[in-house]
């Protein structure tokens, strides 16, 4: 596995990402300077023990426990998302995405930095727990992926936790300004995503954290120097969508359009390209509420109200409002980026909070894959070779 490509999204997207990161780093430094020491978490308000994942999640990341999914466990249909959980700390987590347009590839993940002691897993609230003394690993199945949480009771194990992925030779990791990392094979075909890292201590304070790759091993680094324990950190492997002209059977009139040109086209006429009903002609502004109609038929209404916001790096993000079929708070992010060869990709990350079961989840994924392929296709087919929009 090669390291992340040096390139990122260009122009305003990169500058925006840089400024946001710089501000975040400054804020983190100020917080750390005045943070209490590691022995400050005492008394009746102390966070729960790391052996209890549900209580610890409720204390440090209360929105996450409700995302536990059982719909992909034990699924036999090879075209449907499934996750297989290990019985002990040496086992593999097996993952296979729903087969649809722009979807990823099957892989497996193993806890890479375990010693010779094999720890048996136990299940609590749908989360598989591996107790390892001063730390614990929680494996939480999601509707389209798996969250790999590490809980630290103290600093004795250090702040690094490694995970080994079963990736093909020549696989690459491309870091997007939004914080997601897109993993692809040597031919550029999407495999899956590692979502933006995070880490929190017992006070709820965000700790400095980052990823690094060495071969197929992903390591999350957490700065525990001034942490109040326990600490919770998470890499998440997730299946999103990625579209580009190198996919089998795909084509594009201008496959190497610059991402800034694509964004400019959307600002000129958003609903000329965006395929969901009730989309506005003007490019959406932060705070706008759009009552999208997710039905492919104009005479049927499938409510999909969303609030608009700009993600880090300038990506367009929709947050599901009350009444949305995916559940309020669900989120979808659209990122345009160029790979090392100059091909224009549309990367779509959808974090759905409402688990509707294996069959409905797969059906919704199929529809989404078709919609976002149409979105990408309209852009790469209507841009003129010299830049700018062609006929719409």
C-alpha positions in Angstrom: 0.0 0.0 0.0 1.4 3.3 -0.9 0.9 6.4 1.2 -1.7 9.1 0.7 -1.3 11.0 -2.6 0.4 14.3 -2.1 -2.2 16.1 -4.1 -5.5 17.4 -2.7 -8.4 19.2 -4.0 -7.1 22.5 -5.4 -7.8 26.2 -5.4 -10.3 27.5 -2.9 -11.1 24.0 -1.5 -7.5 23.5 -0.4 -7.1 26.9 1.0 -10.3 26.6 3.0 -9.2 23.2 4.4 -5.8 24.6 5.4 -7.4 27.6 7.2 -9.9 25.4 9.0 -7.2 23.0 10.1 -4.9 25.8 11.3 -7.7 27.3 13.3 -8.5 23.9 14.8 -4.9 23.3 15.7 -4.7 26.7 17.5 -7.9 26.0 19.4 -6.6 22.6 20.4 -3.3 24.1 21.6 -5.2 26.7 23.8 -7.4 24.0 25.3 -4.4 21.8 26.0 -2.5 24.6 27.7 -5.3 25.0 30.3 -6.4 21.4 30.5 -6.6 19.6 33.9 -4.2 16.7 34.5 -4.9 13.0 34.0 -5.9 12.6 37.7 -8.7 15.2 37.4 -11.4 12.7 36.6 -12.3 11.9 40.2 -15.5 12.0 42.3 -19.1 11.0 41.4 -18.9 12.6 37.9 -16.1 10.3 36.7 -16.7 8.6 33.4 -17.5 4.9 33.4 -15.0 2.1 33.3 -13.7 1.0 29.8 -15.2 -2.5 30.3 -18.7 -1.0 29.8 -18.9 0.3 26.2 -22.5 1.4 26.3 -21.9 3.5 29.4 -18.7 5.0 28.1 -20.3 5.9 24.7 -23.2 7.5 26.6 -20.7 9.6 28.5 -18.3 10.6 25.8 -20.1 10.1 22.4 -23.8 9.8 23.2 -24.9 9.8 19.5 -22.9 6.8 18.6 -24.5 3.9 20.5 -27.8 4.3 18.5 -25.9 3.7 15.3 -25.2 0.1 16.1 -26.7 -2.1 13.4 -27.5 -5.8 13.2 -29.0 -5.8 9.7 -25.7 -6.8 8.0 -24.8 -9.6 10.4 -25.0 -13.1 9.0 -26.3 -11.9 5.7 -26.1 -14.6 3.0 -26.9 -12.5 -0.1 -23.5 -11.9 -1.8 -24.8 -8.6 -3.3 -25.9 -7.1 0.0 -23.8 -5.4 2.7 -22.5 -7.7 5.4 -20.2 -7.6 8.3 -18.7 -10.7 10.0 -17.4 -10.1 13.6 -14.5 -12.1 15.1 -14.8 -14.3 18.2 -11.4 -13.2 19.6 -8.8 -10.5 19.2 -6.9 -12.5 16.6 -9.9 -12.9 14.3 -10.8 -10.9 11.2 -13.7 -8.5 10.7 -15.1 -9.4 7.3 -16.8 -6.6 5.2 -18.6 -6.7 1.9 -20.5 -3.7 0.4 -23.8 -3.7 -1.3 -23.2 -4.2 -5.0 -24.3 -1.0 -6.8 -23.0 1.8 -8.9 -19.8 3.3 -7.5 -19.7 0.9 -4.5 -16.6 -0.5 -2.9 -14.9 -3.9 -2.6 -14.9 -6.6 0.0 -12.1 -6.5 2.5 -11.2 -7.6 6.1 -9.7 -5.9 9.1 -7.6 -7.4 11.9 -6.3 -5.8 15.1 -2.7 -5.5 14.2 -0.9 -4.5 17.4 -2.0 -7.3 19.7 0.5 -9.2 21.8 0.5 -13.0 22.0 -2.4 -13.0 24.4 -5.7 -14.0 22.7 -8.6 -12.1 24.2 -12.1 -13.6 23.8 -14.8 -11.2 22.7 -18.0 -10.6 24.5 -21.1 -8.8 23.1 -22.8 -5.9 24.9 -25.6 -4.0 23.3 -24.6 -5.3 19.8 -20.9 -4.2 20.2 -18.2 -6.8 20.4 -15.7 -5.9 23.3 -12.1 -7.1 23.7 -10.9 -6.2 27.2 -7.1 -5.8 27.1 -6.4 -4.4 30.6 -5.3 -0.8 30.2 -7.2 -0.5 26.9 -10.2 -2.1 25.2 -11.4 -2.4 21.6 -15.0 -2.1 20.7 -16.1 -3.3 17.3 -19.4 -1.7 16.4 -21.3 -2.8 13.2 -22.9 0.1 11.3 -25.4 0.1 8.5 -22.7 0.4 5.9 -19.4 -0.3 7.7 -17.8 -0.8 11.1 -16.5 1.5 13.8 -13.3 0.3 15.6 -13.3 2.2 18.9 -10.3 2.1 21.3 -10.9 3.0 25.0 -7.8 3.9 27.0 -7.9 3.6 30.8 -4.6 5.3 31.2 -1.5 6.2 29.1 0.5 3.0 29.8 -0.3 1.4 26.4 0.6 4.6 24.5 -1.7 6.4 22.1 -1.2 4.3 19.0 -3.6 1.6 17.8 -3.0 -0.3 14.5 -5.4 -2.1 12.2 -4.3 -4.4 9.3 -6.5 -4.3 6.2 -6.6 -7.0 3.5 -5.8 -4.8 0.5 -4.6 -5.7 -2.9 -1.0 -4.9 -4.0 -0.6 -1.3 -5.1 -3.6 0.0 -3.2 -3.5 3.8 -2.5 -5.0 6.1 0.1 -6.1 9.6 -0.9 -6.8 12.1 1.8 -9.6 14.5 1.0 -10.0 18.0 2.6 -13.2 16.8 4.2 -11.1 14.4 6.4 -12.2 11.2 4.7 -9.5 8.9 3.2 -10.5 7.2 0.0 -8.8 3.8 -0.4 -8.5 2.4 -4.0 -6.8 -0.4 -5.8 -3.8 0.0 -8.2 -6.2 0.7 -11.1 -8.0 3.5 -9.1 -11.2 1.5 -8.3 -12.7 2.4 -5.0 -12.4 -0.1 -2.2 -13.7 1.8 0.8 -13.3 4.8 3.1 -11.6 5.6 6.4 -13.5 8.4 8.0 -12.0 11.4 9.7 -10.3 10.4 13.0 -11.4 11.7 16.3 -10.5 11.2 20.0 -12.2 12.5 23.2 -11.1 12.4 26.8 -13.3 12.1 29.9 -14.1 15.8 29.9 -15.5 15.6 26.3 -12.4 17.5 25.0 -11.2 16.7 21.5 -7.6 15.4 21.6 -5.1 15.8 18.7 -5.2 12.7 16.6 -4.1 11.6 13.1 -3.6 8.5 10.8 -0.6 7.0 9.2 -0.1 4.1 6.8 2.6 1.5 6.6 1.9 -1.1 4.0 -1.6 -2.3 4.7 -1.5 -1.2 8.3 -3.5 1.9 9.4 -2.4 3.4 12.7 -4.4 6.0 14.6 -2.2 8.2 16.8 -3.7 9.9 19.8 -1.9 12.5 21.9 -2.6 11.4 25.5 -0.1 13.7 27.1 -2.7 15.9 29.0 -5.7 13.7 28.7 -8.3 13.1 31.4 -9.0 9.3 31.3 -10.8 7.3 30.1 -10.2 8.3 26.5 -12.2 7.1 23.5 -10.9 7.1 19.9 -12.2 5.8 16.6 -11.3 4.9 13.1 -14.4 4.0 11.0 -14.3 1.9 7.8 -17.3 2.8 5.7 -18.7 2.2 2.3 -19.5 5.3 0.3 -19.6 5.9 -3.5 -16.9 7.0 -5.9 -17.4 7.7 -9.6 -14.9 8.2 -12.3 -14.3 7.4 -16.0 -11.9 4.5 -15.3 -14.7 2.2 -13.9 -15.6 -0.7 -16.2 -18.4 0.4 -18.6 -18.2 4.0 -17.6 -17.5 6.8 -20.1 -17.1 10.6 -20.0 -16.8 13.2 -22.8 -14.3 15.1 -20.7 -13.0 12.6 -18.0 -10.2 14.9 -16.8 -12.1 18.0 -16.0 -10.6 20.0 -13.2 -12.6 19.9 -10.0 -12.8 23.7 -9.8 -14.5 23.7 -13.2 -17.1 21.2 -12.0 -17.8 23.3 -8.9 -18.1 26.4 -11.1 -20.6 24.7 -13.3 -22.8 23.8 -10.3 -22.7 27.4 -9.1 -23.9 28.5 -12.5 -26.9 26.1 -12.5 -27.3 23.6 -9.7 -30.4 21.7 -10.8 -29.1 21.4 -14.4 -26.9 18.6 -13.0 -28.2 17.6 -9.5 -30.7 14.7 -10.2 -33.0 15.0 -7.2 -36.5 16.6 -7.5 -37.1 20.1 -6.2 -33.4 21.0 -6.3 -32.9 24.8 -6.8 -31.4 26.4 -9.9 -29.1 28.6 -7.7 -26.3 26.9 -5.8 -27.5 26.2 -2.2 -26.3 28.5 0.5 -25.4 27.6 4.1 -28.5 27.4 6.2 -30.9 26.9 3.3 -33.7 24.3 3.8 -34.5 22.4 0.6 -37.6 20.2 0.5 -36.1 17.6 -1.9 -38.3 14.9 -3.4 -36.4 11.7 -3.5 -39.0 9.9 -5.6 -38.1 9.3 -9.2 -41.7 10.0 -10.1 -43.1 13.5 -10.1 -46.6 12.4 -9.1 -45.2 10.6 -6.0 -43.7 12.5 -3.1 -40.9 10.9 -1.0 -40.0 13.7 1.4 -36.3 14.4 1.8 -36.0 17.9 3.5 -32.4 18.9 4.1 -30.4 21.7 5.6 -27.4 22.9 3.6 -23.9 23.4 5.0 -20.4 23.6 3.7 -18.1 20.9 4.9 -14.3 21.4 5.5 -12.6 21.9 2.1 -15.7 23.5 0.6 -17.6 20.3 0.0 -21.4 20.5 -0.2 -23.2 18.8 2.6 -26.9 18.1 3.3 -28.1 17.3 6.8 -31.5 15.5 6.9 -34.2 17.5 8.6 -37.2 16.2 10.4 -39.4 14.1 8.2 -36.6 12.9 6.0 -36.9 9.1 5.2 -33.3 8.5 6.3 -33.9 10.0 9.7 -33.2 13.5 11.0 -29.5 14.1 11.4 -28.4 11.8 8.6 -25.8 13.5 6.4 -24.5 13.3 2.9 -21.4 15.0 1.5 -20.5 15.6 -2.1 -16.8 16.0 -2.9 -15.3 16.6 -6.4 -11.6 15.7 -6.6 -8.9 14.9 -9.2 -6.8 11.8 -8.8 -3.1 11.6 -9.6 -3.8 11.0 -13.3 -6.2 14.0 -13.5 -9.5 12.1 -13.7 -12.4 13.8 -12.1 -14.1 11.9 -9.3 -17.4 12.4 -7.5 -17.1 11.0 -4.0 -20.3 10.8 -2.1 -20.3 9.9 1.6 -23.7 9.2 3.1 -24.0 8.5 6.8 -27.6 7.2 7.3 -28.8 7.1 10.9 -32.1 5.1 10.3 -31.4 1.4 9.9 -34.4 0.1 7.9 -33.1 -3.5 7.7 -31.0 -5.4 5.2 -33.5 -5.5 2.3 -34.5 -1.8 2.4 -31.0 -0.6 3.1 -29.8 -2.5 0.0 -32.7 -1.1 -2.1 -31.9 2.5 -1.0 -28.2 2.0 -1.7 -29.0 0.8 -5.3 -31.2 3.9 -5.9 -28.5 6.2 -4.4 -25.8 4.7 -6.6 -27.8 5.3 -9.7 -28.6 8.9 -8.7 -25.0 9.9 -7.9 -23.8 8.2 -11.1 -26.2 10.4 -13.0 -24.9 13.5 -11.1 -21.3 12.7 -12.1 -22.3 11.8 -15.7 -24.1 15.1 -16.3 -21.1 17.1 -15.2 -18.4 15.2 -17.1 -20.6 15.1 -20.3 -21.7 18.7 -20.3 -18.4 20.5 -19.6 -16.6 21.8 -22.6 -13.0 20.6 -23.2 -11.6 24.1 -22.7 -13.4 24.4 -19.4 -16.8 25.7 -18.4 -20.2 24.3 -19.1 -21.4 23.2 -22.5 -25.0 23.0 -23.4 -27.4 22.3 -20.6 
